[in-house]
C-alpha cells in the first residue's frame, strides 16, 4: 500500500494498492488498470475498496507467478486459458466459495477487457455468451439499444444461492446470558439490537452517547434515532446512515461511559489515546 508520499497534484493517495514485480518495479499493465478503475474512471474513494481490488488482482498475478504463467499468453482453448486455470485452482485446491471466486474473476475480466481496449492484447482469454435480460421499462427505455441481450463471460464459476444466516432467539438469549466482559457485552448489544456492523460498533463515538433521562423530547422506552457520520466513525462504504438505539441500551452505554470505561482505560494503557473518542475503551475499526 502506498504511503502519504504518493501525491498527485497536491492530493495524497496513501493506502492506494501498489503491485510490484520481482524487481520492485510497478507490475504493468495491472498497476495502470488499478489507477484507471479506482481513480481516473471509477473515482472510488473508499480505501477498503482500494484494498479489496488490490488484493484480488494481487492474488491472480501471484498465481501466475507461482506457476510460471504469462498473463498475456498466446491464444488457447478457453477451458485451458490462464484465467480458467486460476478459477479451477481457486475452486479446487483452495476450496473457495464460488461467490468469493467470482468477485475476484469479475475484476480479472474487467482487467482483460481494459487491456484489449488499450491494445495490450489482441484477444480475450475467455469466451462470452449472450444472456437475455428483462427489457428496460424506465424513463430511459428509449435509449436502451441492448435489445434485452447482454454479453457475459463464460469463465465465471457457477454460484449456489447462499442461505442468509441469522441468529435465532435462543442463540441471542444464550449470548446475553453468558458471562461476557462488560465491553464485549456492550458491543454485542450494539450489533444485535441496532443492526450495526462489527467495525461500526467498535468505533461508535463517545460523543453519540448521552443520558436519555435528561434529554428533552424523549420518553422512557422509546427508540432513539442516531445519525451515523463517516467523519465520526468507521462505516462501510463511508456513507452516512441512521440507526435506532433502544432507550435501555442508551442508558447502559451512558452508565458504561461513566464507570466501566474509565476502569478499562486505566488497565488497557496501550489503547488510551485511541480510545479517547470511542464508547468502548480500546475499540477501533481495525
N, C-alpha and C positions, 0 to 999 in steps of 0.2 A: 504494500500500500504506500502511496505517495505521502511525503511529509509536507509541512507548510511551505517548503522550499519550491514546490511545484506551483508556480504562479504564472498566470497568463493575463496580460493587460490589467494588472493590479489585483486580480482575483486569485485567491488561494484555492487549490484543488486538493487539499490534504484529505487523504483517505481514498483517492482515486486508485483503482486497481492497476498495477503495473505487471505486465507479463514479460519476463526476461528469458533469453535463450541461454544455452550453456556457457556462452562467452560474456554474459552480463549485458548484452545489448537488447533493446526492445524487440520482442518477438513479433515480427511483421508478417502478414498484414493484420494479425489479430489485434495488436495494440491500437492501430488506427481505426479498426472496426469498433472497438470499445469506445474510443473517443467520439466516433460518429454517432453511435447508437445512444450513448448516455449524455453527451454534451451537445454536439453540433446539431443533430437531428432530434434526439429524444428530449433533451433538456430535463433529464431526470435529476432531481435534487437529493433524493433520499440516499444517504450513504449506505444504508442496509441493502438497497437495490444495487448500488455500485459493487458492494462486496459480493453479493449473490451472483451477479453477472461475471465478475472476475473469477470467482471460484468455479463456476460452471465451465467457462472457457478454459481455465487452467486444467481442470480435470480432463477435458478432451485432449488437450495438447500433451499433457503428462502421459496419457495412454499411448498416444502416437510415438512419443519419445521412448517410452519403455519397450515398445515393440518394434522400434526402428521403422516406423511407417511415415510416409510423406503425406502431408495434408492435401497436397495438390497432385496426387498420383495420377498416372495415366488412366484412361477410361477403362472400367471393368464392368462386369455384370453388377447390377445394383445390389444384389444379395451378397456380393463379395467385396463391396467397397469398404473404405476405412470407416465410414460412418455406420454402416451396417455391422461391422465387426465391433465397433465401440458399443453399439446398442446391445449386441448379443453378449458381450463381456459384462456389461452393467447388469443385465437381467440374469445371466447365468452364473458366472463366477462370484460376482458381488451379491447377487440375490436382492437387488434393489427393487423397490416398489415401482411398477410401470409408470405411475404418476410422477414420481421423482425423476425417472429416466427421461420422460417426455419433456419435463421442464428444462433439462439440460439439452436435449435434442432440439427443442424449439429454438434455442439460442444458436446452436451449431448450424441449423438450417438457415437462420437469418444471416449468419456469418457467410455461408457459401453463396446465398442469394446476392449479398452485397459484393462479394468478391467477383462474381460473374458480371455484375453491372459495372464494376470498376475495371474490368478487363484483366483481372489477375488470373482467371481460369476461363476456359472455353466451354466447359460442361459442368453440370452438377453431379455429384457422386450419389445421387438418389433419384428415383423416379417420382412422378407425380400422377395423381388421378383426379378426375373431375368429380366433385360431390355436389349434389343438388341441395340447395337450401331454400327455406321459405322466401318468397319474393318480398321485397321491401314495401311496406304499406304506409310508411310515414310521410312526413312533409316533403322529403327529398326523393320520393319514389321515382319522380320523372327523370332524375339524373342517374339512376342506377342502371348501368349497362351490363351487369353481370348475367342477366337473364336467369338469376337464381342458381347459377353454377359457379363454384369456386374451386381452385386447384389446391389439393392437399398433398404434402409429401408422403410417400409410401413407406418411409423408413421409421415412422413413429411406432412405438410399442402399443399393443392392444391393452387398453385400460379396463380395469374392473371397477365398477361403481362401488366406491367405498361406503360403508355404513357409518354414519356420523355417531360418534360415541359420546354419550352423556353420563354424568354421574347420576345414579338413581338416588331416591330419597334416603334409602337405608345407608348407602355409601357416604352421603353427606352427613347423616347422623353420626356414623362411626368416626368420621374425621372431626366433627365438632366435639365428640365425646372423648377424643384422645387427649392425652396429656402433652400438649404442644407448648413449646416456648411461646411466651406472650407475643413476640413479634411475628412468629410463624403463624400463630392463630389469627392475628390481625390480617396478615397477608392472605390467608385462606378465606377469611370472611370478605375481604375486599373483592376477591376474584369471584367467589361463588354467589355473593349477594348483589353484586353490581355488574358482573359480566366483564370486568377488566381483564386484560391480558396480564401475564406474569410481569413483563417489563413495565407495564403501567402501574401495577400495584406497588412494585419495588421502588418506583420513583415518584409515587404520589406525594405532592408537595405539602409540607407542613403548613404553608400559607392557606391551603384549602380547608384546613381543619378549624372548627370553631365550636363554642359551647352553644348548642341549639336552644338551650333553655333561656338564654338571654338575647337570642336573635329575634328581632321584631318580625312579625308576619308569619311566624312558624308556630304550628301547634303540635303537641306531643303525638307521636305515632305516624306522622306523615312522612312521605318520601321527599328527600331534599335534592333538588336538581343542581348538579355541579358541572360547570363547563370546564372541560379539559383543554388546555392550550399546549401545543408542542414547544413553546418557548419556556414553559414551566416544568415539563416532564417529558419522558420518552413515550411517544405514541406511534404506533405502527403507521407507516406511510407519512407521518408528520402532519396529519390532518386533524384539526380541532373536532371534538365531538363532546357529547354530554352523557352523563350517567346519573341514575337516580340512587342516592345513598339513603338507606333506611335511617330513621331517627335514632334508633338504638345503636346502630353502627357508628354514626357520627359522635354520639355520646362516648362510645368505647374508645374511639380514636382521640377524642379530646382528653379523656382520662389518661390514656396511654401517654399522650404528649406531655402531660404534667408529672407523671410518676415513672413508669417503666422505661420510657425513652431516655430519661436522664441517667438512670442506672446503667442502661446498656451503653450509653456514650462513654461513661467512665470506664466500663470494663473493656469495651472494644475501642481502644485508643487509636488503633490503626486507621479507623474509619471516621475519626472525629470530624475532620474537615469536610469530607464528602457527605456526611450525614446531616450537615447543618441545616439543609433545606428540605429534607425528606422526612415523612412521618415516621418511617421505620429507621431507626438509627443503624447505619451500616448498609442501608438499601442503596442499590444502584441499578442502572439499566444495562449493566454489562453482563 
